[in-house]
Amino acid sequence: MAHNIVIAGCGNIGLKLALTLTPPHNVFGLKRNAAQLPANITGLSVDVTNPLSLQDQLPSSVDYMVYCLTAGSFNDETYQQIYVEGLRNIIKELKRSFLTPKRIFFVSSSSVYQQDNDQWVDEHTEVKPSRFSGIRLLEAEQVALESSFPATNVRFSGIYGGHRTRLLEQVKAGNANSHSEAYTNRIHEDDCVQILKHLIKQDIKGEDIEDCYLASDSEPVRMKDLVRWMNEELNTQTKDQSIAHPSNPGKAQRRAGSKRCCNKRLLESGYEFKYPTFREGYKEMIKRLD
């Protein structure tokens, strides 16, 4: 049975998700300029931060809404507008139009976790983010959960793959931070797409869907160990770098904290990773460099 699925935000993940869902589903892509979306996706040119641009633009029925916009700038105001106000505007328009999606999926981030002592974190872990990015994403999660529609927040960890090659390029150039003791949690872009598809399919089948999933691969790794592994695979060497704060080693490179993300709930839902660890994902990327 075909469902109407609206994807707000057709960047790398949103567009790939749209393409994997159609056929059989009818997919509508919300984007400021949707004219260049593929023909099999119904493009809707709207600005989610402007409620007037949303009026009467949504399809006559909406089964699922996936909100996966990306902030164009890394500052509090942009995060507030894109994640909090944008989602709130979408929900208001759904209600104004008497649309009742079966579930809303909000793409969040592991940045909502403030932990910095190598702890394991999961969906039950207390979250008290101190940085604006985590604060705004957590606020948006609450907007989704309080919408009166069934809602699920998916917290992705550090996404790589596709055009996200920054760390790999830094290592290749010998400029990566090889001293950091902080844990980094990774997930390949393709797994992000497939996880969202998996959860939508589970909901369509009537399976129980939780209100939150921490989506990260199965092996957190210390940054220095990841950089060393990449150097071995690339046959390169990181330039000798001094630690910026010798009196407090690692402080400068732990701005995002040091935690280990547990994906047990996601695995128990039946999801199987295409790239279960950083090794499988980055090896494929490295091959493409040859």
N, C-alpha and C positions, 0 to 999 in steps of 0.2 A: 504494500500500500504506500502510495506517495504521500509525503508530508510537505507542508510549507515551512521552510526553514529560513529564517532571516539571520544574516551574518552582518553585524555592525562592525565595520572595520575589515577591509579586504587588503591587508598587507600580506607579508609572506605567509603567515599561518592562516589567516582568514581566507585568502584566495586558494591556497592548497586545500583547505578544508572544503570550501565550496566545490572545487573540482572533483573531490573524492565522493561528494554526496549526490552529485547529479551526473547521470541518472542513478537511482529512480526518483529522487526527491526533487521538488521544485525549490530552487535556491534563489534568494533575493539578497543582493549585496549592497549594503549601505556604505557610501563613500562620498566624499565631497565632490569628486568628479568621477562618476561611474561610467562615463562614456566609453572608456577603453577596456571595460571588463569583457571577458569572453562571451560569445553570443548565447551560450547555454546557461548563463547566469543573468537573471533579471536585475539590471543595475538601477539603483535608486540614488540619485544625487541629492544628498542632504548633509546638513551640518548639525551634528547631534548637540552642539552647544547652543544652537538657536532653535527654540521650540517651534517657532513659526515655520521653519523650513521642513519640519517633520509632519506638519498637519496634513492629513489625508494622503500621505505618501506610502504608508504601509499597505501590504496586500490585505484583501478582505478577510482572510483568515491566517492566523499564525500559530503553528504547532510548536515551534521551537525558536528561541532567540538566543544567539550566541554573541556576546559582547566582547570583542577582542581588539579594541582600538589600541593604538600605541601613541603615547605622548610625543609630540614633535620636539619638545624642549624639556630639559631636566630642571624644572623649577616648580615650586609649590603651586603657583597660580595655574600653570598649565595642567598639572596633575589634578587639581581641583576641578577645572573645567572639563577635561576629557573624561576622567574616570568617574568622578562623583556627580557632577551636574549633567554630563552627557547621559549617563545611565539613568539618572533620575528623570530626565526629559523623555527618554525612550519609554520608560515605565508609565509616565503620565500620559503619553500619547496612546499607548496600548489601552489604558483604561478609558481614555476619552473616546476611543474608537470602539469600545466594547469588545476588544480582542482579549482572548484568554489562552495564552500559550500554556502548553503542558509543562514546560520547564524553561527557565532562563539559566544559561550558563555564563558566568562571568569569569573571564580570564584574569587571574590575579598573579601574585608573585610570592616567592619565599622571602622577599624583603620585609614581609610583615613580622618575621621573627627577629627579635632583637638579641638572641642568645649569642654569646661571644666566648664561650669556654669549652668548645668542642662537643657540646651536648648533642645527643640525638633529639630531634624534634619530629613531631607528627601532628595529626589533626587535633589531638587533645592537648597539645602543649599551649600554655598561656602565651598570648601575643600582646606585647606592649612596645610597638615600634617607637623609636626615638627620632628617626629621620623622616622628613616630610613625605618621601616616596612611600614608605611603608604605612605611614599614618593615613595618607589619602586612599591607598588601595584597601586598607582595612575598613575605612569609612564606606568605600564603594561596596565592599562585601556586605556590609550591614544594610545598605540600600537595597541590594538584591534580595537578601533574606527577609527584609521587612516589606517587600513589594506586594504581598498577598498572593503572589504566584509561587509555585514550587521553584526553588532556585538552588543552584550548585555553584560553589566557587572552586576554581581549579588553580592551585598555586604552583606555577612552574618555577623551577630553579633556574640556574644560569643556562640560557638557551644558546646553542651553537649549531653550526651546520648551515647549508645554503649560503647566503651572503655574509653570515656571521663568522668571519675568519680572523678577527682581530688578534686573538691570543696566538693562533698558529703563525700569523705573520710576524708578531713580535718575537716569537721563539726563533723563527727562521732568520730574522734580522739580528738575533743575538741580544735583543733588548728586553726580554721578558724578566720579570722579577723572580729570581731563582732562590731567594732567601725566605720567602713567606711560609710560615708555619701554619697559616690559616687553612682550614678545610674549604674546598670549593665543591659545590654540588652542580652537576651538569645534566642537561637533557637535550637530546638532538631535536632539531626543528621538526623532523619527520615524525618523531614519537609524539610531539605536542599535537600535531594534526591528528594522528591516529588515536590518541587518547580521547580527544574531544569526540571523534567519530564513534569510538567504542562506547562512550557514556551515552551518547544520543541513541545508539542502537539498543543499548541495555534498557533505556527508558521506554523506547518504542515497544520492546518485548515485554514490558511490564515488570522488569526486574527492579529490586529496591535500589534506589540511587541515594547516596549520602549527600549532605548539604555542603561537604567540603572534601577535596582530595589534594594531597600534597604530591605533586608530580615531579619526580626526579629520578634519575637512573639509579642503579643498584649499588653503586660504589662511590661514595664520597672520597675525595682524595686531597691530601695536602697540596697546596699550590706548588711548592718546591718539587714535590715528587712528580706532579703532572708535567712541569717544565722539563725535569730531567728525562722523563719517558719520551717526551716529544723530541728533545735533543738527540736521543738515541735513535728514534725512528727517522729523523731528518738527517742524521749524521752531521749535526751542527753543534755549536758550543755557545753557551750564553756568556756574554762579556762579564768580566769581573765587576761586581757592583758592591758598593758599601751600603750597609743598612742605614737608613736615614736617621733613625732614632736609636743609637746604641744603648742608651739607658733604658729603653723600653722596646726591645726587639719586636718587630711585627706590627707595631702600632699603626704606622702609616699605611700598611697594606691590608689592615683588617677593618676598613671602614664599613664593609658590609657584614661584619661579624665573622665568627668561625663556629659553624654548626654542622651537624650531619643530618641530612634529610632522609627520613624513613618512608619508603613507598609501599609499606606492607598493605595498607588499605587498598591501594590501586591494584596491586598484584592479586589480592584476594577477590577483587571484582572480576578477575579473569583476563586482565590485560597482559599481553606478552610483548615485551620490548623488542623493537627491531634492533636497537643499539643498547643492550643492557648495561654497558659501562662505557667510559670515555674511550677505551681502546678501540672498540669496534667502529665507533663513529669517527674518531680522528684518523684512524688508519685509512678509512675510505677517502677522507678528505686529502690526506697526504698522497695517496695514489694519484689523485687528480692533479697534483702539483707536478708530478713526474712527466 
